[in-house]
Amino acid sequence: MKKSRHALVLTCALLALGTAACGEKKTKTPETTETVANRESTQAEETKQAAEAKLETPEQLPVSLSVRNSGREIVNLEPNGMGIEDKHYSYPDWAEIPTLPDGASEGLQKAMQAYEEGQLAALKQYAAAHQNKAEQDYNYQYAGDVTICRSDSNFLSFVRGVNSFTADAEGYSYDSRTGEALKLSQVVKDMNRLQDAVDEVLKENGQGERAAIAKEALSKDAIVWALGNEGLELFIAQSDGSYVDYRRIVVSYERYPELFQEGVTLRPAEYAAQLMTTGKNYIDGKVVQVNAPETEGGSFTVTVDDKQFTVEKPEMAGGLISLLYVKKGTNTYLYPEFRGDYSDFSYLLPVNLETGKASKLPEDRELGMGFDLQNAVNPDALALSVPSDTLSTLYTSFPVKIGSDGAPEASGDRYYFSGLTVLHSKQALTLSLVKDGAETGEKAEVPADSNYFFYAGDNKTYVDFRLEDGREVRVHIKNYPENDWEEGSVWMIEEQYRDIDVFSGMRYAG
């Protein structure tokens, strides 16, 4: 996680000491046991007062996700999708770490530092235990994926591992003011009533068969949960003996207000929330439901309280995949995501819930991957999932914000690669160093046999990589002229090298 804030504080302190020392040399009086005790007592009292203070309408707390890995490398010789065999390098043990803004409380900063340290230790232990396991076996990949469910000045809440196939998933919820880790009993008043609510929600969403599983997990205080912007999110695990499948349900703040402790139901003035695709959703004083056919094209209905809207799907759009609800200013929007006519692609359709009218996305983003739902809580800090074929076929996150008509607007021009993917270099390269998305004017000599971790790019002319020492470098790429295309090669590197002469580990779909 970022340490810049702490480094700045330390630098300022050293400068202050240096200024004082210019006149005469002074020594700092060591703290006595009594002084330390008084200071710690004061800090504890301040934390207690913050915890006891009445919760108010929160502000969004922008949180990003960074990736850490264990260093365990798996190497295979496989077809690369372009007609040749090549070495494929992968790092199966990685974890996403919530990274806080500088304005986050000291207590929450310490909590996330502890989380990062715990994940690094877990990664190291996991890698050692599975050193000889094959990457393709999902049971031997660390459950490090993170989904942010809520992120504001009152609460930070996320889950880890619910997109994995193992039984290692966990939920983490914190008081944003103090960094205190919260138990389910601290946000729910009546655990028995919660069980009844869970049964009702499961039945309504066609998941009644998981009621017994949920009941057992709740009784053992072992259920995976998080606070979301719509309500309490529960992830109910069911195993077939080999893999674990997590199903998400939401116990709505609006439908079950009596269940929750004071302040838990407060949300920022503007927020986003992932809704269930089946059954009714209770949010922001509304009851929202979508009914959409699985067939391609045609229409679907959106019901808001007693109003029903009929909306046309894109011609090739199939079944409903996800729903994102957004409150922005005085408007509310719904974003149904439909299955596309190509594998892994989808259609996203913004619908104004006041008028029932749908707007179109820009043509270049009409067919993509929908929203990145790993961190979809803030209308001004969303991301679209967009495929990329720059030096490999990979998923990227493209930062957007919700505009005045509900259509997502670009927040920058860089696409950020998801997960952890690496290329190995076959030769030394002289590359431009990058900071904050721009070339610094400095060059770096990167030797052969270096690891290049995908970080960001513009999906057409460059890819920014992170090196193992933390530096960021830019690799300029260019498609071959039509008459100069070569078998097995897609890109020219730095205007002079074939991609297959520079890197191994590239993979392309199709």
C-alpha positions in Angstrom: 0.0 0.0 0.0 1.1 3.6 -0.4 3.4 4.9 2.2 3.9 8.4 0.7 1.8 10.1 3.4 3.9 8.7 6.2 7.1 9.4 4.4 6.1 13.1 4.0 5.3 13.4 7.6 8.7 11.9 8.5 10.5 14.2 6.1 8.8 17.3 7.5 9.7 16.3 11.0 13.4 15.8 10.0 13.4 19.2 8.3 12.0 20.8 11.4 14.7 19.2 13.6 17.4 20.2 11.2 16.2 23.9 11.3 16.2 23.9 15.1 19.7 22.4 15.1 21.1 25.3 13.0 21.4 27.6 16.0 22.8 25.1 18.6 22.9 21.4 19.0 19.9 20.2 21.0 19.1 16.7 22.2 15.6 15.3 22.3 14.4 14.5 25.8 13.5 10.8 25.9 10.0 9.9 26.7 9.4 8.5 30.2 7.2 5.5 30.9 4.6 7.9 32.3 4.7 10.1 29.2 4.3 7.1 26.9 1.4 5.8 29.0 -0.3 9.3 29.0 0.1 9.5 25.2 -1.3 6.0 24.6 -4.2 6.7 27.0 -5.0 9.9 25.1 -5.0 8.1 21.8 -7.2 5.3 23.2 -9.7 7.9 24.5 -9.8 9.7 21.1 -10.5 6.4 19.4 -13.2 5.6 21.9 -14.8 9.0 21.4 -14.8 8.5 17.6 -16.4 5.1 17.9 -19.1 6.4 20.2 -19.8 9.5 18.2 -23.1 9.5 16.3 -22.7 8.4 12.7 -23.6 11.1 10.1 -24.3 11.0 6.4 -20.9 9.8 5.0 -18.7 10.9 2.2 -17.3 8.6 -0.4 -13.9 7.2 0.5 -12.1 6.4 -2.8 -10.3 3.1 -2.6 -8.2 1.4 -5.3 -6.9 -2.1 -5.5 -3.3 -3.0 -5.9 -1.8 -6.5 -6.5 0.8 -8.4 -4.5 2.3 -11.8 -5.5 4.2 -14.5 -3.8 6.9 -14.9 -6.5 6.0 -18.5 -7.2 6.4 -18.9 -10.9 5.0 -21.6 -13.2 6.4 -22.1 -16.7 4.7 -24.1 -19.4 5.3 -24.6 -23.2 2.0 -23.9 -24.9 0.5 -22.5 -28.1 0.3 -18.8 -27.9 -2.8 -18.3 -30.1 -0.8 -17.1 -33.1 0.4 -20.4 -34.5 3.5 -20.9 -32.5 4.5 -22.6 -29.2 6.0 -20.4 -26.6 6.9 -20.4 -22.9 4.0 -19.2 -20.7 4.9 -17.7 -17.4 2.3 -17.2 -14.6 2.1 -16.3 -11.0 -0.9 -18.2 -9.5 -0.5 -16.8 -5.9 -1.6 -13.1 -5.8 -3.7 -10.9 -3.6 -5.5 -7.6 -4.2 -4.9 -5.0 -1.5 -7.3 -2.1 -0.8 -5.3 1.1 -1.0 -6.6 4.1 0.8 -6.4 7.8 0.0 -4.3 10.1 2.2 -7.4 11.5 3.9 -8.3 8.1 5.5 -8.1 8.0 9.3 -4.9 6.8 10.9 -6.8 3.8 12.5 -8.0 2.7 9.1 -4.6 3.1 7.6 -3.1 0.9 10.3 -5.9 -1.7 9.7 -5.2 -1.9 6.0 -1.4 -2.1 6.7 -2.1 -5.1 8.9 -4.3 -6.6 6.2 -1.5 -6.3 3.7 1.0 -7.8 6.0 -1.3 -10.7 6.7 -1.9 -11.3 3.0 1.8 -11.2 2.2 2.5 -13.8 5.0 -0.4 -15.9 3.7 0.9 -15.7 0.1 4.4 -16.8 1.2 3.0 -19.7 3.2 0.6 -20.8 0.4 3.4 -20.7 -2.2 5.6 -22.9 -0.1 2.9 -25.4 0.5 1.9 -25.6 -3.3 5.3 -25.3 -4.9 4.8 -28.3 -7.1 1.1 -27.9 -8.0 -0.1 -27.1 -11.5 -1.6 -23.7 -12.2 -4.5 -25.1 -14.1 -5.9 -26.7 -10.9 -8.1 -24.0 -9.4 -7.8 -25.7 -6.0 -4.2 -24.7 -5.9 -4.6 -21.0 -6.6 -4.7 -18.5 -3.7 -8.1 -16.9 -3.1 -6.8 -13.3 -3.3 -9.5 -11.5 -5.3 -11.1 -8.6 -3.5 -14.6 -7.0 -4.1 -15.2 -3.7 -2.5 -18.8 -3.6 -1.2 -18.9 -0.3 0.6 -16.3 2.5 1.0 -17.2 5.7 2.8 -16.3 7.7 5.8 -18.4 5.5 8.1 -17.6 2.0 6.9 -15.1 0.2 4.7 -16.3 -3.3 3.8 -15.0 -5.9 1.3 -14.9 -9.6 0.7 -11.9 -11.8 -0.4 -12.0 -15.0 -2.4 -15.7 -15.2 -3.4 -14.6 -15.4 -7.1 -12.4 -18.4 -6.3 -13.3 -22.0 -6.2 -11.9 -22.7 -2.7 -13.5 -22.5 0.8 -11.1 -19.7 1.9 -13.4 -16.7 1.3 -13.7 -14.1 4.1 -15.4 -10.8 4.7 -13.8 -7.7 6.3 -15.7 -4.7 7.7 -14.2 -1.7 9.5 -15.3 1.4 11.2 -13.6 4.0 8.8 -13.2 6.5 11.7 -11.2 4.2 14.0 -10.1 1.2 11.9 -11.9 -1.2 14.3 -12.8 -4.5 12.7 -16.5 -5.1 13.1 -18.4 -8.3 13.9 -21.8 -9.1 12.4 -23.4 -8.7 15.8 -22.1 -5.1 15.9 -24.2 -4.1 12.8 -27.2 -6.4 13.2 -29.5 -6.1 16.2 -31.3 -9.4 16.1 -29.5 -12.5 14.7 -32.7 -14.6 14.9 -34.6 -12.1 12.8 -31.7 -12.0 10.4 -32.1 -15.7 9.8 -35.7 -15.2 9.0 -34.8 -12.4 6.6 -32.2 -14.6 4.9 -34.7 -17.4 4.4 -37.2 -15.0 2.8 -34.6 -13.5 0.5 -33.3 -16.9 -0.6 -36.8 -18.1 -1.4 -37.6 -15.0 -3.4 -34.4 -15.4 -5.4 -34.9 -19.0 -6.2 -32.1 -20.2 -3.9 -34.2 -21.9 -1.2 -32.0 -24.9 -1.3 -29.2 -22.9 0.4 -31.3 -21.9 3.4 -30.0 -24.8 5.5 -26.4 -23.9 4.5 -26.9 -20.3 5.4 -28.5 -21.2 8.8 -25.6 -23.4 9.8 -23.1 -20.8 8.7 -24.9 -18.1 10.7 -25.2 -20.3 13.8 -21.4 -20.8 13.7 -20.6 -17.2 13.0 -18.9 -18.5 9.9 -20.8 -16.8 7.0 -19.0 -14.5 4.6 -20.5 -11.1 4.8 -20.0 -7.4 4.1 -21.9 -4.1 4.3 -23.0 -2.9 0.9 -24.7 0.3 -0.3 -28.0 -1.6 -0.7 -27.8 -3.7 2.4 -26.1 -6.5 4.2 -24.4 -8.8 1.6 -24.1 -12.5 2.4 -22.1 -14.9 0.3 -23.4 -18.5 0.8 -21.0 -21.2 -0.1 -22.0 -24.6 -1.5 -19.5 -27.3 -2.4 -19.8 -30.2 -4.9 -16.8 -31.9 -3.2 -14.2 -30.3 -5.6 -15.2 -26.7 -6.0 -17.0 -24.1 -3.9 -19.6 -21.9 -5.4 -20.5 -18.6 -3.6 -24.0 -17.1 -4.2 -24.6 -13.5 -3.1 -27.8 -12.3 -1.6 -28.7 -8.9 -0.1 -30.7 -8.2 3.1 -31.9 -4.7 2.3 -31.6 -1.8 4.7 -34.9 -0.5 3.4 -36.9 -3.7 3.6 -35.5 -4.7 7.1 -34.7 -1.4 8.8 -35.4 -2.9 12.2 -32.5 -5.3 11.8 -29.6 -2.8 11.7 -27.8 -0.7 14.3 -28.2 3.0 14.2 -26.1 4.6 11.4 -25.5 1.5 9.4 -28.1 2.3 6.9 -26.7 5.8 6.1 -25.3 6.2 2.6 -23.4 8.9 0.7 -25.6 11.4 -1.2 -24.3 9.7 -4.4 -23.5 6.0 -4.6 -23.6 2.9 -6.7 -24.8 -0.6 -5.7 -24.9 -4.0 -7.5 -28.5 -5.3 -7.5 -29.8 -8.8 -7.8 -30.8 -9.9 -11.3 -33.8 -11.9 -10.0 -36.5 -10.9 -7.6 -37.2 -7.5 -6.1 -34.5 -5.0 -5.0 -35.4 -2.5 -2.2 -33.2 0.6 -2.4 -33.4 4.4 -2.0 -37.1 4.2 -1.2 -37.8 2.2 -4.4 -38.7 -1.3 -5.3 -36.8 -2.2 -8.5 -37.2 -5.4 -10.6 -36.1 -6.4 -14.0 -37.5 -9.1 -16.2 -35.5 -9.9 -19.3 -35.8 -12.9 -21.7 -32.7 -15.1 -22.3 -33.2 -14.8 -26.0 -31.3 -12.4 -28.2 -32.9 -9.0 -28.9 -36.5 -8.1 -28.2 -37.5 -6.1 -25.1 -37.3 -6.3 -21.3 -39.2 -4.6 -18.5 -38.1 -2.5 -15.6 -40.5 -2.1 -12.7 -40.0 0.8 -10.3 -42.7 0.7 -7.5 -46.0 0.7 -9.4 -44.5 2.0 -12.7 -43.3 -0.3 -15.5 -41.1 0.6 -18.4 -40.5 -1.5 -21.6 -37.0 -1.1 -23.0 -35.6 -2.5 -26.2 -32.4 -4.6 -26.0 -29.6 -4.3 -28.5 -30.3 -6.6 -31.4 -27.7 -9.3 -30.4 -28.0 -8.9 -26.6 -28.9 -12.2 -24.8 -29.6 -13.0 -21.1 -29.2 -10.6 -18.2 -25.8 -10.9 -16.5 -25.7 -8.0 -13.9 -27.5 -4.9 -12.6 -25.9 -1.8 -11.3 -27.9 0.9 -9.6 -26.5 4.5 -9.5 -27.8 7.5 -7.7 -26.2 10.6 -9.2 -27.4 14.1 -8.3 -31.2 14.1 -8.5 -31.3 11.2 -11.0 -31.2 7.4 -10.5 -30.0 5.0 -13.2 -30.0 1.3 -13.8 -27.4 -0.4 -15.9 -28.5 -3.9 -17.1 -25.6 -5.9 -18.6 -26.6 -8.4 -21.2 -24.7 -11.4 -22.6 -23.1 -10.6 -26.0 -23.0 -12.6 -29.2 -19.2 -13.2 -28.7 -17.7 -15.1 -25.9 -16.9 -12.9 -22.9 -18.4 -9.8 -24.4 -21.5 -8.1 -23.2 -23.9 -5.1 -23.8 -24.4 -2.4 -21.3 -27.6 -0.2 -21.5 -28.1 2.9 -19.2 -31.7 3.3 -18.2 -33.1 6.5 -16.5 -35.4 5.2 -13.7 -37.4 8.5 -13.6 -38.3 8.4 -17.4 -37.7 4.8 -18.3 -35.6 6.0 -21.3 -32.4 4.2 -22.3 -29.3 6.0 -23.7 -26.6 4.5 -25.9 -23.0 4.1 -25.0 -20.4 5.5 -27.4 -20.0 3.1 -30.3 -16.4 2.2 -29.4 -17.6 1.0 -25.9 -21.0 -0.4 -26.9 -19.7 -4.0 -26.9 -17.4 -4.5 -24.0 -17.4 -6.3 -20.7 -19.8 -4.1 -18.6 -18.8 -2.5 -15.4 -15.9 -3.8 -13.3 -18.0 -4.9 -10.3 -15.0 -5.5 -8.1 -15.1 -1.8 -7.1 -18.5 -0.3 -8.1 -19.6 1.8 -5.2 -18.8 5.4 -6.3 -20.5 7.0 -9.4 -17.4 9.2 -9.9 -14.9 6.3 -9.6 -16.3 3.4 -11.7 -14.6 1.4 -14.4 -15.7 -0.4 -17.5 -14.2 -3.9 -18.2 -12.6 -3.7 -21.7 -10.7 -6.4 -23.5 -7.2 -5.7 -24.8 -5.0 -7.4 -27.4 -1.9 -5.3 -26.8 0.9 -7.9 -26.4 -1.7 -10.4 -25.0 -5.4 -10.8 -24.8 -6.2 -9.5 -21.3 -9.0 -7.7 -19.4 -8.5 -4.1 -18.5 -10.4 -1.6 -16.3 -11.1 1.8 -18.0 -12.0 4.5 -15.4 -15.3 6.3 -15.9 -17.7 8.5 -14.1 -21.5 8.8 -14.6 -22.4 11.8 -16.8 -25.4 14.0 -16.7 -27.4 11.7 -19.1 -26.3 8.6 -17.3 -23.8 7.5 -19.9 -20.3 6.7 -18.5 -17.7 9.3 -19.3 -14.0 8.7 -19.5 -12.0 9.8 -16.4 -8.7 9.4 -18.2 -7.1 7.7 -21.2 -5.4 4.7 -19.6 -6.7 1.2 -19.3 -5.5 -0.7 -16.2 -4.8 -4.4 -16.6 -6.7 -6.7 -14.2 -5.0 -9.4 -12.2 -1.3 -10.4 -12.5 0.2 -11.2 -15.9 3.9 -11.2 -16.8 6.1 -11.4 -19.9 9.8 -12.3 -19.9 12.3 -10.4 -22.0 14.6 -12.1 -24.5 16.8 -9.1 -25.0 17.8 -5.9 -23.3 15.7 -2.8 -24.0 16.1 0.9 -23.4 12.7 2.2 -22.3 11.1 5.4 -21.1 10.4 5.6 -17.4 6.8 6.5 -16.4 5.4 8.3 -13.4 1.7 9.2 -12.9 0.8 8.0 -16.4 3.4 10.2 -18.2 6.9 9.6 -19.5 9.4 11.4 -17.3 12.0 12.0 -20.0 14.4 9.6 -18.3 15.4 6.2 -19.8 16.0 2.9 -18.2 18.3 0.1 -19.4 16.3 -3.1 -18.7 18.5 -6.2 -19.1 17.4 -9.4 -20.9 15.6 -12.1 -18.8 13.6 -9.5 -16.9 10.1 -9.8 -15.7 7.6 -7.3 -17.2 4.3 -7.2 -15.2 1.3 -5.7 -17.2 0.1 -2.5 -15.5 -1.6 0.0 -17.9 -1.9 1.2 -21.5 -3.9 3.0 -24.1 -5.0 -0.2 -25.9 -3.3 0.8 -29.2 0.1 2.5 -29.0 1.8 1.6 -25.7 1.8 -0.7 -22.7 3.2 0.3 -19.3 4.8 -2.4 -17.3 6.0 -2.6 -13.7 9.4 -4.1 -13.2 10.3 -6.2 -10.2 12.1 -3.3 -8.6 8.9 -1.2 -8.7 9.9 1.0 -11.6 7.3 1.7 -14.4 8.4 1.6 -18.0 6.6 2.2 -21.3 6.9 -0.1 -24.3 5.8 1.6 -27.5 4.0 -0.7 -29.9 2.8 -0.5 -33.5 0.8 -2.8 -35.7 2.7 -4.1 -38.8 1.8 -2.4 -42.1 -0.6 -4.7 -43.9 1.9 -5.9 -46.4 4.6 -6.6 -43.8 2.7 -8.8 -41.4 4.7 -11.8 -40.2 3.5 -15.2 -39.1 3.2 -15.4 -35.3 4.0 -11.8 -34.7 1.4 -9.0 -34.1 3.3 -5.9 -32.9 6.5 -4.0 -33.6 8.3 -3.0 -30.4 9.9 0.5 -30.2 9.7 0.8 -34.0 12.4 -1.8 -34.6 11.8 -5.2 -33.0 9.3 -8.0 -33.6 7.3 -8.8 -30.5 8.2 -12.5 -30.6 11.9 -11.5 -30.6 11.5 -9.3 -27.5 9.1 -11.2 -25.3 8.0 -14.7 -24.4 4.7 -15.4 -22.5 2.3 -13.5 -24.9 -1.1 -15.1 -25.2 -3.9 -14.3 -27.6 -7.5 -15.5 -27.7 -8.5 -17.2 -30.9 
